């Protein structure tokens, strides 16, 4: 009888652990697919002169990401980073204003989020030549039930400076 209970408990623990692993995998997939970089893939700029570039992104249906200026310190802002090693410099980035969003459980608390498509207006400067930039967009994605851990996606841009 004791062996039977121990075996039943062991099976239940394995099943629970398997479910937790599956849920974790689903969450990681949701986070990775929450935001997509749309375009541009290639730009031409004047060498050594700040040039405006619009970077276009799309948030998956049913998801939202905190804006660049969330309304609380506990919320993780959406940010854009261009590595110094790329030879291209991010002179300035203007993020769109967020849209008000509230959960049904607390409609008075308004969050500042991005949904659907959004555009970051950036200014890039590069020395003469071709540069492959591996910038990153960092964000925290949420749905109406849960917020996922922060995530970064690559923003690959081929910059041709003439």
RAFEN-V410971 format. One record per backbone hydrogen bond with DSSP energy under -1.0 kcal/mol. NH is the residue of the N-H (numbers start at 0). CO is the residue of the C=O. E is the energy in kcal/mol with one decimal. If there is no record, write none. Layout:
# RAFEN-V410971
nh co e
NH CO E
NH CO E
This chain:
# RAFEN-V410971
nh co e
4 0 -2.0
5 1 -2.4
6 2 -2.7
7 3 -2.4
8 4 -2.6
9 5 -2.4
10 6 -2.4
11 7 -2.2
12 8 -2.3
13 9 -2.3
14 10 -2.4
15 11 -2.3
16 12 -2.6
17 13 -2.5
18 14 -2.1
19 15 -2.4
20 16 -2.2
21 17 -2.1
22 18 -2.6
23 19 -2.4
24 20 -2.3
25 21 -2.2
26 22 -2.4
27 23 -2.3
28 24 -2.1
29 25 -2.4
30 26 -2.6
31 27 -2.3
32 28 -1.8
35 57 -2.5
37 55 -3.0
42 157 -2.5
44 159 -2.6
47 125 -3.4
48 45 -1.7
50 123 -2.6
52 121 -3.2
54 119 -2.8
55 38 -2.8
56 117 -2.7
57 35 -2.2
58 115 -3.4
59 33 -3.1
62 59 -1.8
63 141 -2.3
64 113 -1.9
65 139 -1.4
66 111 -2.9
74 71 -1.5
77 66 -1.2
78 137 -2.3
80 135 -2.5
85 82 -1.6
86 83 -1.3
88 124 -3.2
90 122 -2.5
91 122 -1.2
93 120 -3.3
98 112 -3.3
100 110 -1.7
105 102 -1.4
108 105 -1.3
110 100 -3.8
112 98 -2.4
113 64 -2.9
117 56 -2.0
119 54 -2.6
120 93 -2.5
121 52 -3.2
122 91 -2.6
123 50 -2.5
124 88 -2.1
128 160 -2.4
130 158 -2.8
132 156 -3.2
134 154 -1.8
135 80 -2.4
136 152 -2.2
137 78 -2.5
138 150 -2.8
141 63 -2.8
142 145 -2.3
147 140 -3.0
150 138 -2.8
152 136 -2.2
154 134 -3.0
156 132 -2.2
157 40 -3.0
158 130 -3.4
159 42 -2.7
160 128 -3.1
161 44 -2.5
